[in-house]
Amino acid sequence: MPKRPMVHHLVARGKANTCEGDSKENAMLDNTYAAYGYNAFCIQTGLYFGGHDYDKEQEEGINRFGWQHVGDGYHNTTRYGELEEDEERRNGLGTVYRNWHPGPLGFQIASDAFAYVYSMGVLMALELIEKDMDAGLDPRDRWFVKSTDDRGLLSTDGEYDETELMNFIETENKSLLHDASSKQRLLEPKLSLPPQTVKDMPEPLFCDPLYCSIPHPP
């Protein structure tokens, strides 16, 4: 969606085979936000997927998800904790859960998951762009279609009127790209959301000018 990130749901807990997907409340979130692009991250589910047998440890009296426990079965401290010379501080950074909230090591797991998902998304997009370019195609044709309405943004020489353009961006939240084959044309995303969805979302409280005052992402 223009100027709005996808919805991310970070769950501190989780189960071995599901990110709390059998929870009624989580299922409601899934159904409500799926149209906007929705990701759910469960810290414990990610740890289970690594292969460590937490259930067996539980039977032996070891609860790595208990309060103040140090070490997640793979690491005993965070990456920056490995450089810490103070042993007490280093061990503290290896806490998976302070209480019901994650500790430093728990949050490192979550941040790594976000970084991984975004990195994989970027790589997949670049692969699609590269394939189109190798085939002699314009990659923008995959994601955008030309609009039949330029809303009067083009001046007589085929360039955008800057004032009208900025007003348009602020009010319409449309994306604009440069089309070298037919000068500049207004483009709209090919993948559109159901009509009712965008208007149901509130306007952003703040949008960084780096992204919200330019015709297309940097």
VEXSEDO-51131 format. One record per residue: residue in three letters; x, y, z of N, C-alpha, C in turn; residue number from 1. Coordinates in steps of 0.2 Angstrom, whole numbers, always signed. Example, Ala and Ser with C-alpha at 12.3 -4.5 7.8 and 13.67 -1.06 7.14 Angstrom:
BEGIN
Ala	+66	-28	+39	+62	-22	+39	+66	-16	+39	1
Ser	+64	-11	+35	+68	-5	+36	+64	+0	+39	2
This chain:
BEGIN
Met	+4	-6	+0	+0	+0	+0	+4	+6	+0	1
Pro	+2	+11	-3	+7	+17	-4	+8	+20	+3	2
Lys	+14	+21	+5	+16	+24	+11	+14	+21	+18	3
Arg	+12	+15	+17	+11	+11	+23	+14	+4	+23	4
Pro	+18	+2	+28	+21	-4	+28	+16	-10	+29	5
Met	+18	-16	+27	+14	-22	+28	+13	-23	+36	6
Val	+8	-26	+38	+7	-28	+45	+11	-33	+47	7
His	+15	-32	+53	+19	-37	+56	+16	-39	+63	8
His	+16	-45	+64	+13	-47	+71	+19	-51	+74	9
Leu	+22	-48	+79	+27	-52	+83	+24	-55	+89	10
Val	+25	-61	+90	+22	-65	+95	+28	-67	+100	11
Ala	+28	-66	+106	+34	-68	+110	+34	-75	+111	12
Arg	+28	-79	+111	+28	-86	+112	+28	-90	+106	13
Gly	+24	-95	+105	+23	-99	+99	+24	-106	+101	14
Lys	+22	-110	+96	+22	-118	+97	+27	-121	+92	15
Ala	+28	-127	+93	+33	-131	+89	+31	-131	+82	16
Asn	+24	-132	+80	+22	-133	+73	+18	-127	+71	17
Thr	+17	-122	+75	+12	-116	+72	+14	-110	+76	18
Cys	+13	-104	+73	+14	-98	+76	+8	-96	+79	19
Glu	+5	-100	+84	-1	-98	+87	-7	-98	+83	20
Gly	-6	-101	+77	-11	-100	+72	-18	-104	+74	21
Asp	-18	-108	+79	-24	-111	+81	-28	-107	+86	22
Ser	-25	-101	+88	-28	-96	+92	-33	-92	+89	23
Lys	-39	-92	+92	-45	-88	+88	-43	-81	+87	24
Glu	-40	-78	+92	-38	-71	+91	-33	-70	+85	25
Asn	-28	-74	+85	-23	-74	+80	-26	-75	+73	26
Ala	-31	-80	+73	-34	-82	+66	-38	-75	+64	27
Met	-41	-72	+69	-45	-66	+67	-40	-60	+64	28
Leu	-34	-60	+67	-29	-55	+64	-27	-57	+57	29
Asp	-26	-64	+56	-24	-66	+49	-30	-64	+44	30
Asn	-36	-66	+46	-41	-64	+41	-42	-57	+40	31
Thr	-41	-53	+45	-42	-46	+44	-37	-42	+40	32
Tyr	-31	-44	+41	-25	-41	+38	-22	-44	+32	33
Ala	-24	-50	+30	-21	-54	+25	-21	-50	+18	34
Ala	-26	-46	+17	-27	-42	+11	-21	-37	+11	35
Tyr	-19	-34	+16	-14	-29	+16	-7	-32	+16	36
Gly	-6	-38	+16	+1	-41	+17	+2	-42	+24	37
Tyr	+2	-48	+26	+3	-49	+34	+8	-55	+35	38
Asn	+12	-53	+40	+17	-58	+42	+16	-59	+50	39
Ala	+17	-65	+52	+17	-66	+59	+23	-70	+61	40
Phe	+26	-67	+66	+33	-70	+69	+32	-73	+76	41
Cys	+34	-79	+77	+34	-82	+84	+41	-84	+86	42
Ile	+43	-81	+91	+50	-82	+93	+51	-89	+95	43
Gln	+47	-92	+99	+48	-99	+101	+47	-104	+95	44
Thr	+42	-102	+90	+42	-107	+84	+48	-107	+80	45
Gly	+51	-101	+79	+57	-101	+76	+63	-105	+79	46
Leu	+63	-105	+86	+68	-109	+89	+67	-116	+88	47
Tyr	+60	-118	+88	+59	-125	+87	+61	-127	+80	48
Phe	+60	-123	+75	+62	-125	+68	+69	-126	+68	49
Gly	+73	-124	+72	+80	-125	+72	+82	-132	+74	50
Gly	+78	-136	+76	+79	-143	+78	+80	-145	+85	51
His	+81	-140	+89	+82	-141	+96	+76	-144	+99	52
Asp	+77	-149	+104	+72	-153	+107	+70	-150	+113	53
Tyr	+66	-145	+113	+64	-141	+119	+59	-146	+123	54
Asp	+55	-150	+120	+50	-154	+124	+54	-159	+128	55
Lys	+59	-162	+125	+63	-167	+129	+66	-163	+135	56
Glu	+69	-157	+134	+72	-154	+140	+67	-152	+145	57
Gln	+61	-150	+143	+55	-149	+148	+54	-155	+152	58
Glu	+54	-161	+149	+54	-167	+153	+59	-168	+158	59
Glu	+65	-165	+156	+71	-166	+161	+71	-160	+166	60
Gly	+67	-156	+166	+66	-150	+170	+70	-144	+168	61
Ile	+72	-144	+162	+75	-138	+159	+70	-134	+155	62
Asn	+68	-128	+157	+64	-124	+153	+67	-117	+151	63
Arg	+69	-118	+144	+73	-112	+142	+69	-106	+140	64
Phe	+62	-107	+140	+58	-102	+139	+55	-99	+146	65
Gly	+58	-101	+152	+56	-98	+158	+60	-92	+159	66
Trp	+57	-88	+164	+60	-82	+166	+67	-82	+168	67
Gln	+71	-78	+165	+78	-77	+167	+83	-82	+165	68
His	+80	-87	+161	+84	-92	+159	+89	-90	+153	69
Val	+96	-92	+154	+101	-90	+149	+102	-95	+144	70
Gly	+102	-93	+138	+104	-98	+133	+98	-101	+130	71
Asp	+97	-101	+123	+91	-104	+119	+92	-111	+116	72
Gly	+98	-114	+118	+99	-121	+116	+104	-120	+110	73
Tyr	+105	-114	+107	+110	-113	+101	+115	-109	+103	74
His	+114	-103	+107	+118	-98	+109	+117	-97	+116	75
Asn	+122	-94	+120	+122	-92	+127	+122	-85	+128	76
Thr	+123	-81	+123	+123	-74	+123	+121	-71	+116	77
Thr	+120	-65	+116	+119	-61	+109	+126	-61	+105	78
Arg	+126	-59	+99	+132	-58	+95	+136	-52	+98	79
Tyr	+133	-47	+101	+137	-41	+104	+139	-43	+111	80
Gly	+135	-48	+114	+137	-51	+120	+144	-55	+120	81
Glu	+145	-58	+114	+151	-62	+114	+157	-57	+115	82
Leu	+157	-51	+113	+162	-46	+114	+163	-43	+121	83
Glu	+158	-45	+125	+157	-42	+132	+162	-45	+136	84
Glu	+166	-41	+140	+171	-44	+144	+169	-46	+151	85
Asp	+164	-42	+153	+160	-43	+160	+156	-49	+159	86
Glu	+158	-54	+163	+154	-60	+163	+147	-60	+165	87
Glu	+145	-56	+170	+138	-55	+172	+134	-52	+167	88
Arg	+137	-47	+164	+134	-43	+158	+133	-48	+152	89
Arg	+138	-52	+150	+138	-56	+145	+132	-61	+146	90
Asn	+132	-64	+152	+126	-69	+153	+120	-66	+153	91
Gly	+119	-59	+156	+113	-56	+156	+110	-55	+148	92
Leu	+115	-54	+144	+113	-53	+137	+110	-59	+134	93
Gly	+112	-65	+137	+110	-72	+134	+103	-74	+137	94
Thr	+99	-69	+141	+93	-71	+143	+88	-71	+137	95
Val	+84	-77	+137	+79	-77	+132	+73	-74	+134	96
Tyr	+70	-74	+140	+64	-71	+142	+66	-68	+149	97
Arg	+65	-61	+149	+66	-58	+156	+60	-60	+161	98
Asn	+54	-60	+158	+48	-62	+161	+44	-65	+156	99
Trp	+38	-61	+155	+34	-63	+149	+36	-60	+143	100
His	+41	-55	+144	+44	-51	+138	+50	-54	+137	101
Pro	+52	-54	+130	+59	-57	+128	+64	-53	+131	102
Gly	+70	-57	+132	+76	-53	+134	+80	-52	+128	103
Pro	+87	-50	+129	+91	-48	+123	+91	-53	+118	104
Leu	+93	-60	+120	+93	-65	+115	+87	-66	+112	105
Gly	+81	-66	+115	+75	-67	+112	+73	-62	+107	106
Phe	+75	-55	+108	+74	-50	+103	+79	-51	+98	107
Gln	+85	-53	+99	+89	-54	+93	+86	-60	+88	108
Ile	+83	-65	+91	+80	-70	+87	+74	-66	+82	109
Ala	+70	-62	+85	+65	-58	+82	+68	-54	+76	110
Ser	+73	-50	+78	+76	-45	+73	+79	-49	+68	111
Asp	+82	-55	+69	+85	-59	+64	+80	-61	+59	112
Ala	+74	-63	+62	+69	-65	+57	+66	-60	+53	113
Phe	+65	-54	+55	+63	-48	+51	+68	-47	+45	114
Ala	+75	-47	+47	+80	-45	+42	+80	-51	+37	115
Tyr	+79	-57	+39	+79	-63	+34	+73	-62	+29	116
Val	+67	-61	+32	+62	-60	+28	+62	-55	+22	117
Tyr	+64	-49	+25	+65	-43	+20	+71	-44	+15	118
Ser	+76	-47	+17	+82	-49	+13	+80	-54	+8	119
Met	+76	-59	+9	+74	-64	+5	+69	-61	+0	120
Gly	+65	-56	+2	+60	-53	-2	+64	-48	-7	121
Val	+69	-45	-5	+73	-41	-10	+76	-45	-15	122
Leu	+79	-50	-13	+83	-55	-18	+78	-58	-23	123
Met	+72	-60	-21	+67	-62	-25	+65	-57	-30	124
Ala	+64	-51	-28	+62	-45	-33	+68	-44	-38	125
Leu	+74	-44	-35	+80	-43	-40	+80	-48	-45	126
Glu	+79	-54	-43	+79	-60	-48	+74	-59	-53	127
Leu	+68	-57	-51	+63	-56	-56	+65	-50	-61	128
Ile	+68	-45	-58	+70	-39	-62	+75	-41	-67	129
Glu	+80	-45	-65	+85	-47	-69	+83	-51	-75	130
Lys	+78	-56	-73	+75	-60	-79	+72	-56	-84	131
Asp	+68	-51	-82	+65	-47	-87	+70	-43	-91	132
Met	+75	-40	-88	+80	-36	-91	+84	-41	-96	133
Asp	+86	-47	-94	+89	-52	-99	+85	-53	-105	134
Ala	+78	-53	-104	+73	-55	-109	+72	-49	-113	135
Gly	+75	-43	-112	+73	-37	-116	+67	-34	-114	136
Leu	+64	-35	-108	+58	-33	-106	+59	-27	-101	137
Asp	+54	-23	-100	+54	-17	-95	+51	-20	-89	138
Pro	+56	-21	-84	+53	-23	-77	+47	-20	-74	139
Arg	+46	-14	-76	+41	-10	-73	+34	-12	-76	140
Asp	+34	-16	-82	+28	-18	-84	+25	-24	-80	141
Arg	+29	-27	-76	+27	-33	-72	+23	-30	-66	142
Trp	+25	-24	-64	+22	-21	-58	+17	-16	-59	143
Phe	+17	-12	-65	+13	-6	-66	+10	-6	-72	144
Val	+5	-3	-73	+1	-2	-79	+0	+6	-80	145
Lys	+0	+8	-86	-1	+15	-88	-8	+17	-86	146
Ser	-9	+23	-83	-15	+25	-82	-18	+28	-88	147
Thr	-25	+28	-88	-28	+32	-94	-29	+39	-92	148
Asp	-28	+41	-86	-29	+48	-84	-23	+51	-81	149
Asp	-20	+56	-84	-14	+59	-81	-16	+65	-76	150
Arg	-22	+66	-75	-25	+71	-70	-22	+78	-71	151
Gly	-20	+79	-78	-17	+86	-79	-11	+87	-76	152
Leu	-7	+82	-74	+0	+83	-71	+5	+85	-76	153
Leu	+4	+83	-83	+9	+85	-88	+9	+92	-90	154
Ser	+14	+95	-91	+14	+102	-94	+15	+101	-102	155
Thr	+15	+106	-105	+15	+106	-113	+21	+103	-115	156
Asp	+27	+103	-112	+33	+100	-114	+33	+92	-112	157
Gly	+28	+90	-109	+28	+82	-107	+31	+81	-101	158
Glu	+33	+86	-97	+36	+85	-90	+31	+87	-85	159
Tyr	+32	+84	-79	+27	+86	-73	+28	+93	-71	160
Asp	+22	+96	-69	+22	+102	-66	+23	+100	-58	161
Glu	+29	+103	-56	+31	+101	-49	+26	+102	-43	162
Thr	+23	+108	-44	+18	+110	-38	+12	+105	-39	163
Glu	+9	+104	-45	+4	+99	-46	+6	+92	-44	164
Leu	+12	+90	-45	+14	+84	-44	+14	+82	-36	165
Met	+17	+87	-32	+18	+87	-25	+11	+86	-22	166
Asn	+6	+91	-24	-1	+90	-22	-4	+84	-23	167
Phe	-3	+81	-29	-6	+75	-31	-3	+69	-26	168
Ile	+4	+69	-25	+6	+64	-21	+3	+64	-14	169
Glu	+3	+70	-11	+0	+71	-4	-7	+69	-4	170
Thr	-11	+70	-9	-18	+69	-8	-20	+62	-11	171
Glu	-17	+59	-16	-19	+53	-19	-15	+47	-17	172
Asn	-8	+48	-15	-4	+43	-13	-3	+38	-19	173
Lys	-2	+41	-25	-1	+37	-31	+7	+36	-32	174
Ser	+9	+31	-35	+16	+30	-37	+17	+33	-44	175
Leu	+23	+36	-45	+24	+39	-52	+31	+36	-54	176
Leu	+32	+34	-60	+38	+31	-62	+39	+34	-69	177
His	+46	+35	-71	+48	+38	-78	+47	+32	-83	178
Asp	+44	+33	-88	+43	+29	-94	+47	+32	-100	179
Ala	+53	+30	-101	+57	+33	-106	+54	+32	-113	180
Ser	+50	+27	-114	+48	+26	-121	+42	+31	-123	181
Ser	+39	+34	-118	+33	+38	-119	+33	+44	-114	182
Lys	+39	+47	-113	+40	+52	-108	+38	+50	-102	183
Gln	+35	+54	-97	+33	+52	-91	+26	+51	-91	184
Arg	+24	+46	-88	+16	+44	-88	+15	+42	-81	185
Leu	+9	+43	-79	+6	+41	-72	+5	+34	-72	186
Leu	+8	+30	-67	+8	+23	-67	+4	+21	-61	187
Glu	+0	+15	-61	-3	+13	-55	-1	+6	-54	188
Pro	-1	+3	-48	+1	-4	-47	-4	-9	-50	189
Lys	-1	-14	-53	-5	-19	-56	-9	-23	-50	190
Leu	-5	-24	-45	-8	-28	-39	-12	-24	-35	191
Ser	-19	-23	-36	-23	-19	-32	-26	-22	-26	192
Leu	-28	-19	-21	-31	-22	-15	-39	-21	-16	193
Pro	-43	-25	-13	-50	-24	-13	-52	-17	-12	194
Pro	-57	-14	-15	-59	-7	-15	-60	-4	-8	195
Gln	-62	-9	-3	-64	-6	+3	-58	-6	+8	196
Thr	-52	-9	+6	-47	-10	+11	-43	-4	+12	197
Val	-41	+0	+7	-36	+5	+8	-40	+11	+12	198
Lys	-46	+12	+10	-50	+17	+14	-51	+16	+21	199
Asp	-51	+9	+23	-52	+7	+30	-46	+8	+34	200
Met	-40	+9	+31	-34	+10	+35	-33	+18	+36	201
Pro	-31	+19	+42	-30	+27	+44	-24	+29	+40	202
Glu	-24	+36	+40	-18	+39	+37	-12	+38	+41	203
Pro	-6	+38	+39	+0	+38	+43	+0	+44	+47	204
Leu	+2	+43	+54	+3	+48	+58	+9	+52	+56	205
Phe	+14	+49	+54	+20	+52	+51	+23	+48	+45	206
Cys	+25	+52	+40	+29	+48	+35	+35	+52	+33	207
Asp	+41	+48	+34	+47	+51	+32	+47	+55	+25	208
Pro	+49	+61	+25	+49	+65	+19	+54	+61	+14	209
Leu	+59	+57	+16	+63	+53	+11	+59	+49	+7	210
Tyr	+53	+46	+9	+49	+42	+5	+42	+45	+3	211
Cys	+40	+50	+7	+34	+53	+5	+33	+60	+1	212
Ser	+39	+62	-1	+39	+68	-4	+42	+67	-11	213
Ile	+43	+61	-13	+46	+60	-20	+41	+56	-24	214
Pro	+42	+56	-31	+37	+52	-35	+38	+45	-35	215
His	+44	+42	-33	+45	+35	-33	+50	+33	-27	216
Pro	+50	+27	-25	+55	+25	-19	+62	+26	-22	217
Pro	+66	+28	-17	+74	+29	-19	+77	+22	-21	218
